[in-house]
Amino acid sequence: MTTVTYAEVGATAGELPAGYHHVRLTRVIGHGREVFDRASDDLFAGLVQRRAGARIRLSDVPLREGTRVRMLVSVGPLSFRIPCLVVWAERSATSAGYAYGTLPGHPERGEERFALHLAPSGEVTFTITAFSAPGRWFALLGGPLARLVQSRMTRRYLAAL
């Protein structure tokens, strides 16, 4: 298994590590078991990224811990290779999600977690949690533009379910 490019594996499950840009966004996507089950299936099939405009290939469908994720994201005339490794995946009656970490070649270094929760009230929430820092020279030089692209993709991911 290829090694991820950051030391804080699993940190999206709790307090986010210092020295990184942090993201934690949640939205209600609907109500009820049917909504939760459909969203969980879509999440584990990579449809969040596909619906957000990324081209994605998974080594395993449904994805699981150890799945290699290869995305290609285009920004105008530029395309960026986004290799990741699923470092956590879990599905239960009331929660489902996974986190992937960056692999060598990814523009950033860090981790992103996608989590669904079915509350006792029936409310289904989708949360994206991430920490990242520039991992390649162009992400470092791109500074504000890189953050803008990342923010745009996170909002598109959140709207995808």
Salt bridges, closest charged atoms under 4 A:
ASP37 OD1 - ARG33 NH1 3.48
ASP41 OD1 - ARG91 NH2 2.74
ASP42 OD2 - ARG38 NH1 3.73
ASP42 OD2 - ARG51 NH2 3.02
ASP60 OD1 - ARG64 NH2 3.43
GLU108 OE1 - ARG147 NH1 3.87
